[in-house]
Amino acid sequence: MIWNQLYDPFGSLLLSTLCAAIPIAVMLIGLGFLHMKAHVAAFAGLCAAFIIAVFIFGMPMEKAGTAALLGAATGLMPIGWIVLNIIFLHQLTETNGSFEVLQRSIAGITSDRRLQLLLIAFSFGAFFEGAAGFGTPVAVTAALLIGLGFSPLAASGLSLIANTAPVAYGALGTPVIALAGVTGLDLMQLSAMIGRQLPFFSLIVPFWLIWAFAGFRGMIQIWPAILVCGVSFAIPQFLISNFHGPWLVDVGAALISMLCLVGFLRVWQPETIWTSTALKGRTGGDGSEGKATKGTLNTSGAAPERAAVLRAWLPWAILTVFVFLWGIPQVKAILDGVFLQKFEMAGLHNLVQKMPPVVAAPKTEAAVYLFNVMSMTGTGILVAAIIAGFVMGFSPVKLVQIYGRTLWKVRYSLATIAIMLALGFLTRYSGLDATLGLAFAVTGPFYPLFGTMLGWLGVALTGSDTASNVLFGGLQRITSQQLGLSPILMSAANSSGGVMGKMIDAQSIVVASTATGWQNSEGTILRYVFFHSVALAVLVGILVTLQAYVWPFTSLVIH
């Protein structure tokens, strides 16, 4: 029997919205203020969501349980699968000592921690976002930074901040493609509109990243390198998104940014070398502080030989190749042809119906679990790790032993991701998230700001810009047309605003804490990144408001 979602059970949007927000509030308060372990806080939020969905919003208990089960399965495969296998590769490189060589090789480019952060967290992370998305860039960059000696808080928090501007075009344009699908708007126009919003923040985020790490004075000391990094990413991002499409925006912009930054650092280094690996004004777990004069390298021992450097980078080069291959749609199609199982969730599939005004007309929600293990990005990472392991000289038995240790190491993180995705799916199928979205939609002339924040909320809830676009894309189009705004503008704003929610979504925080080996510190990471997430999302909302109402910004809008 089909169940119609109910968005205002109290007959008061304010009361219904407050009630719908309780599960998220329970989880965030548990994480951020009560210092609960992540899986405990997530389970408390899940229990709250189940009670509210069933007893207040009227969702049948069986459907609520099935939605949570579907979310948990999705959390383990593919999200947890990515985390497990990237940590496996990291463990291999630590075991054979190549991470130490990697650290010294990066110091050969620059020993300044701020510049290393730009190169790895922003530019290199953007490449992985463009190639794979779905948690891969945070896992890779956080693991690299912790291996370089960054404090756990710095490696976790700064990887999350850096993984923002590229998110809208992640996984070869998947979020934009999904947005076009649910809104019925032109794909190229959406790509171009997002490309007229995010380049501003591709320029801002590198400055913001270094300010968060080293303070204002530390940022100013390397402003030429930050400018090169940001501009060399922002300009290709604009050009590719407007004149080619969404597919290769991040990959192309990231490669150009890395090349430009490395080339610039061959002719320029800051007067003061920042050698601290902790956040400015915080210990971050190690309390290290330090500076050196220009030309002083922060290395341990002599510079490694070229052959040793190549061997140290080889596992990550193999990873890059396989992640990129696994991200190509044609390759995914071939792998899905080898093995793909679809499980229609009995009692839920096409038996939950979204209702106006969230959608233009009643629409049933599919509930299908795709067990496409061959084409999952995590499988590509596993294949890369195995090949890299053999190249590094590990025997099959040793690989199995290290994999077992890795699985034990991340067991609580995998459980946390599963529970958090269960919470996200339950809020989606019960309509709790739509109730929150409708509260943003009644803001009238302030809708450009709050509509952008709706995208932020969607990613914070679901952990995915793609999921946020699917969730709220239709609502953005309907509301913008009712208010006389460009539907292209506000649909794009959903995606652009959503990227700033990426740093506070629960699964990303768990991925970061796992990659840095800093489990049970998710609340500390959340408290650190929360201000940055909200502040940057508000700035995106202000830009969208200017594009809606104020010349010359209105000239950028596609109608």
N, C-alpha and C positions, 0 to 999 in steps of 0.2 A: 504494500500500500504506500502511495506517495505521500510524503510529509512536506507541507509547505512551511518554509522558514517564516518565523515571526520576529519582527525587528523591534517592536515596541509593546512588550507584554503588559506594561504598567499604564499605557495610554499617556505616558509622559516621556518624551525623548530624553529629558535630563536624567530621570530615574533609571530608565532602561540603559542609558549609556553608562551611568555609574555602576550599575550591576554588571554589565558586560565587561567592564574594566577590572573587576575584582580578581579574576584569575591571573592576569598579567601583573597586577599590583602585588598579589601574594608572592609570586615568584621573584619579582624584582626586589621587594622589601626583604624577602628571605635571603636573597643573594647579597644585596648591597648593604643592608643595615643589621640584619640578625646574624650575618656571617655563617649561614647554613652551608653545608656542602651542596655543590651544584645539583647533584641528582636528588637530594632531599628537597631543595627549594622547588625544583621542577616538578617533583611528584606532588608537592603541596598545591602548586598551581594547577596541575592536572586534575586533582581531586576537586578543587574548587570549581573548575570549568565543567566537570561532569555533573556536579550537583546543580549548578546554575542552568546548564543546557537542558537537563532533564526536567527539573522541578519548577523552573521559572519560564524558560523559553519553550517548553513543551516538546523537546526532542525525544522520540521514543528511546528507551534505555538501550535496546539492542543496536540501534543505529549509532548512538553515541559511543558504545563500546567498540563497534566495528570501525568507526572513524579514527578512534584512538589507536587501534591495532594497525590500521593502514599507515598512520603517521609514524608509528614506531618502526614498522618494516622499512619505510622510506628513510628513516633516520639511520638505520643500520646499513642499508644498501640503497642508495649509493654514498651517502654522506660519510658514515662511519668507515666505509670501505676505503675512501680516500685517506682519511686520517690514519688508519691502521698501516697502510702500505707506505705512506710518506715517512712515517716514524720508523718503519722497518728499514727504509733506505738510509735514514739518518743514523740509525743504530749501526748499520754496516760501516758507514764512513767513519764513525767514531771508533769502532772496534779496530779497524786497520790503520788508524792514525792519519788518514788523509784529510780529516777536518783541520788538524793543526797546520798542515801544509797549505790548505785552502785559506786559512786565516792569514798566514804570512804572505801568500800571493796577492791577496786583496790589499794588504798593507803596502805591497809593491806599487800598486796604483796610487793609493793614498792611505796614510796611516790615520787620517782624521776620521773619527767615528761619525761625524755629521755627514761627510761625503760618502762614507760607506753606506750609511742609512739611505741616502738619496739613490745610490746605485742599486742597492739590493731591495729595500722595502718598496720604493716607488717605481723605478723603471723596470727592474727584473720582475717584481710582483705584478706589474701591469701586464707583462707578457704572459704570465701564467693565468691571469684573469681572462685575457683575451683568448687564450688557447683552450682553457678548461673551465674556469670559474668554479662555483659550488664548493668553496672552501679551500681549493688547491693553493691559491697564492698565499693565503695566510699561513697555511701549514708549511709551505716551502720556505717563505721568507723568515718566519719566526724561528724555524729550525736552523736556518743559516745564521741568523743574528745571534742566537744563543750559542751556537758553535763558535762564533767569532768572539765570544766573551761578553756580549751585552747582558745586562742584568735581566732577570725574568720579566719584570714589569716593563722595562724598556722594549724588549724583544716582542712581548705580547701586545702591549698597548700601541706601540708605534706601527707595527705591522697592520693592525686594525685601522688606524688613521690613514695610512698610506693606501689601503685597499678601498678607496672610495671613488675617486674620479673615473677609474676605468670600468666600474661595475656595470654601468648601463649597457655597455657593449660586450659584456663578458660572454665566454663560451661561444665565440664566433657569432656574436650578434643575437643570441637566443632571446634575451629579454625584449629586444625591440621587435623581433619576429613574433613573439607571443603577444605583445601589445597590439600589433597590427591585426593579429588574428581575432582577438576578443573585441576590438573596437570597430573593425571593418574599415579603418582608415588606411591611407596609402602608406606602404612600408617606407618608401624613399622619403616621403615628406616627414614622417615621424623620425627617421634617422637624421635627416637634416636639421629638424627642430631641436632635437636633443644635442646635436652638434653645434647649435648656436647658444646653448646654455652651459654645458659642461666645460668647454675650453677655458672659460673664466676661472673655473675651480681647479682645472688642471694646472693653471698658473698659481693659484692661491695655495693649494694643498701642500706642495713642497715647502713653501715658506712656513706654513702652519705646522707641518711635520717637524721641521728643525727648531722652530720656536718652542714647540711642546717638549722637545728633547733637551735643548741647550739654552733656552731662554732667549730674550730679545737680542741681547748683546752677542750671544753666540751665533744667532741667526745672521745678524748684520755682517759679521766677520766673513761669511762665505756667500754673501748675496749674489756675486757674479755666477757662481756655480749653480746656485738654486735657480737663478733666472734662466741659465742655459738649459737646465733639466726641465723646467716647466714649459718654457717657450717651445723647445724642441719636441715636446709631447703635445702641447695644445694646438699648434698650427697643423701638424698632420692629422690630429683628431678632427679638427674642423674640416679640413680638405677631404679626407677619406669619407667621413660621414655624409658630407654634402654632395660629393661628386662620384662616389663609388657605391656606398651603401654601408650597412652595419656590420658586415661579416668580418672584415679585417682591420677595423678601426684600432683596437687595442694592440693587436700584434704588430701592425705597421708603426704606430706611434711609439710603442715601447722600444722596438728595435732602433728606431731613429734617435730616441732619447738616450738610450744606453751608449750608442756610438758617439753622439755629440758630447755627452758628459765625459766619457773616457778620453776622447780626443782633447777636450778642453783641459782636463786634469794633467795632460802631458805637458802643457805649457803654463799652467797656473796652479799654485798651491797657496793656501791661506798663510798669513804671517804667523798665526798661532795655531798649533795643531792640537785638536781636542782629543784627548786620550781616554776620557771617562767613558764607561759603558753603562752608567746609570743615568736616570732622568735628572735634569737640573733641579736641585733642591730636594731630591728624594734619594733614598738609598736603593730602592728597587730590589733589595735582596743582597747586595754586595757592598754598598756604600762606597764604591770606588769613585774617586775624583782624580783629575790630573790633566795637565796641559804641558805642552812642550813647545820649544821655539821652532820656527820654520826649518824644515829639512830633517827633523828628528823623526825616525820611524819607530812606531810602537810594535816592535816585533820581538819574538822570543827566539833567539839564536840567529844564525846567518840566514840570508835570503835563500830560499829553496832553489834547486836547479830547475831548469826549464822542463826537463823530463818529469820530474816529481810534480811540478805544477800541473802539467798536462794530465798526469794520472789522477791528481786530486780533483780536477774539474771534470774528468771523464764521466763519473757517475751522474753528475748533474747535467752534463751535455746529453747523455743517453736519456735521462728523464725528460729533458726538454723536447727531444725528438719524438719520444713516444706519446707524451701528453699532447703535442701538436697533432700527431697522426690520429690519435683517438678523438680529437675534437673535430676532424673533418667529417662533414655529413655523409659523404660517400663511403668512407671507411666505417662509420657507424652502421650504415645500412648493410654493408657486407658482413660485419660482425653479428648484427641482429639476425641476418639470414642463417648464420651458423647455429645460434641459440637465442631464442626469445620465448619466454613464457608470459602469458597475460592471465592474471587472476582477477576476475570480476568479483568484487566483494559482495557476497550474498547479503541481502537485506539492506544494502546501502547504494549499490550501483544504480543510477538513474531513478532512485527512490527518494531523493531530497531535491526539492524544487526551490530555486531562487525566485523571489518575487519582486515586482516593481516597488519602489523606484530604484532598487539596486540594479535591475536590468530592465530593458525596455518592455519585455514581455516575459511571462513565466518560462523558466528554463531549468530543466533537470540537470543535476550534477553527476557527472561520471565518477565512478570510484573503482579504478582499475590499477592494480599493482603490476608494474612491468618488471619482471625479473630478467633484465637484459644484461646479465653479468659479464658477457664477453665485451660489450661495448661501453661498459661503465668506465669512467675515467680512472677509478681506483684500480681496475684490472690493468690498464695501460701502465700505471705507476708500478704495480706489482711485477709485471713483465720487465720493465726497465730496471727495477731493483734486483731481480734475479740475474739478469744479464750483467748488470754492474757488479753484482756479488761474485760471479764467476770471473769477470775481468780482474777484480781485486784479489783473486786467489782463494776464495772461500770454497770449501767442499760442500756438496749437497747436504750432508749431515749437519755441518756447521750452520748453513743457511736455515735449516729447519729449526735448529736450537735457538738461533737468534730471533726467528719469527715467533716461536713460542714465548720467549721472554718479552717480545714486543707486545704480543696479544695480552699477556698478563699485565704489562705496564699500563695499557690504555683501557683496561676493562671497565673502570668506573666512568671514564670519558665516553666510551661507547654507550653505556647505559644512560648517561645523561643526555646524549644526543638523541637517543631513541625516545626518551620520556619527553624531551622538549618538542620534538617533532610530533609526538602524539598530542601534546597540548595544542600545537599550531593547527593540526588537522581537525581537531575537535572544535576549536573556535571557528574554523572555516565552514565546516558542514553544519554546525548548529546555528550559524548566522550571527554569532557574537561579534565577529570582526566587522560584518556589514553594519551592525548597529553603531559601532564606533565610527565607521566611515560616514554614515548618515549624519552624525553630529557635526562633522567637518563640513558637510555639504549645505548646511543652513546658515552659513556665515555671510551670504550676500556679496557685497562689493569686496569683502576681505577674502573671498574664496581663492584667488590666485595664491595667497600666502598659505591658507589652511588646506587647500587642495594639494599643494606641494608637501605639506606636513602629513597629509594622508598617505602619500607614497612612502614617506619616511616611516610612518606607523606600520604600513604593510610589510616592509622589509624587516623592521624590528620584530614583528610578529612571526613572519614566515621564514626569515633567514635568506630570502632569495628575491632579487629584483624581478626575476621572471614570475615568481609566484605572486608578488605584489601587483604586477601589471595585469595578471590574469584575474586577480581578486578585485581590484578597484578600477581597472581600465574602462569597463563599461559605465561605471558610476561617474567617472570623470567626464566621459563624453556626454552623457545625458545632462549632468548638472551644468556643464559649461555652455551647452546649447540653450538651456533654460535661462541662463544669465546673460546671454549674448556675447560670450567669450569664444575664442577660437578653440574648437575641440582638439585640434592638432597641438596647440600650445599647452592645454591642461593635461592631455594624455601624455605628452612628452614630460611635463612637470612631474607627473606621477613617477616616471622612471628616474628623472634627474634628482628629485627629492629623495627617492628611495635609496640612492647610493649612500647617503649619509646615515641611513639607518643600519647599514651593513656592519658598522663597527660596534653596535650594541646588541645585535641579535644574538640570542643565546648560543646557537650552534657555532657561530664564529668565535665567540669568546671561549667556548670549550675547546675548539680546534686550536686556538692560540695557546691556551694553558697546557694542552697536551703536547703540542709541538715543542714547548719550552721546558717540559718536565715539571711544570709548576701547578700540578693538580690541586684542587680544593682551594684555589686562590681566585676563582672566577669573580667573586664579589669585589675583590681589590681591583681587578682589571675593569669591571663594569663601572665602578666609581670613578676610575681614572678617565675612561673614554667618554662617559656620559655627557659631560659639558661640551666636549669637542663635537660630538654627534649632533646635539641640539643646536649649538651655535652655527655650525656649518649648514644644517638643514634650514634654519631661519634665513641665512644669507641666500640660499638658493631660492627660498620663497620670496624674498625681497626682489631678487633679480626677475623672477617670473612676474611679480606685481608690476615692476617697471615695464616689462615687455607687454603686459596687458594694457597699461594705461598711459605710459609716458614716452613721448618722442625724445630721442631717436631710437629708443629700445623697441618701440612698436614696429619699426621698419624691419626688424629681424623676424617678425612673426609670420608664419605660414598659415593662411586661412583656408 
